């Protein structure tokens, strides 16, 4: 057993002043509260990610790749392949190599041979991309649940 002195001291008090009570007339008005929320939302929505590299999500190069993917439309469905949910992954390295994991609506899709090549050419044409590779995957299988809300709205599914 160790006979060290206590590390804290105890102070005895006879009374503590009562804190002031909140009063209704001191409450924030709805207009003040709304103004405070607007200020917060404006700052939040206008804020850009800090320290995001160009090749990371939110960076300029990464977003340019996403924009290029949104320019490619499925020939049978009038929706771009990104919002259709055919893109499973986008990776862009620091030195400009892009790798896209994608699928098609069905393995027997008529563009199964040409679509990956078109995606590769479009991504390779993005300024800052030195090399593009497209990996066609079938697992997990595509289903309509992978579509964005914008695609569902376009197809009248909302």
Buried (B, 14 or more C-beta within 10 A) or exposed (E): EEEEEEEEEEEEEEEEEEEEEEEEEEEEEEEEEEEEEEEEEEEEEEEEEEEBBBBBEEBBBBBBBBEBBBEBEBEEBEBBBBBBBBBBEBBBEEEBBBBBBBBBBEEEBEBEEEBBEEBBEBBBEBEBBEEBBBEBEEEEEBEEEBBBEBBBEBBEEE
